[in-house]
């Protein structure tokens, strides 16, 4: 679900959050090797509606993706050094995972 995120570094903004109590969500995110965000890939098509105005419309591409690294819009992490974005496809996931079998346990904040 989408929830307001109050960042100490900038103005608050909305982001996708795990739909759990905040403390349970934090505990799970800290204790697991991977938290993925999956979503449909969309593109924005702008159409001129006249008088110098444009109308933006989201178009679904049919592609679904797995995101493995946290961004301002969503929570994600992985300790397997997976690519930031993968197709939501079992074979693509297994191939990427086999290329990086051991968890990365360094202090890289992008990988949790």
Secondary structure as UniProt FT lines:
FT   STRAND          2..5
FT   STRAND          13..16
FT   HELIX           22..31
FT   STRAND          34..35
FT   STRAND          37..50
FT   TURN            51..52
FT   STRAND          53..67
FT   TURN            72..73
FT   STRAND          77..78
FT   STRAND          85..87
FT   HELIX           90..99
FT   HELIX           109..111
//
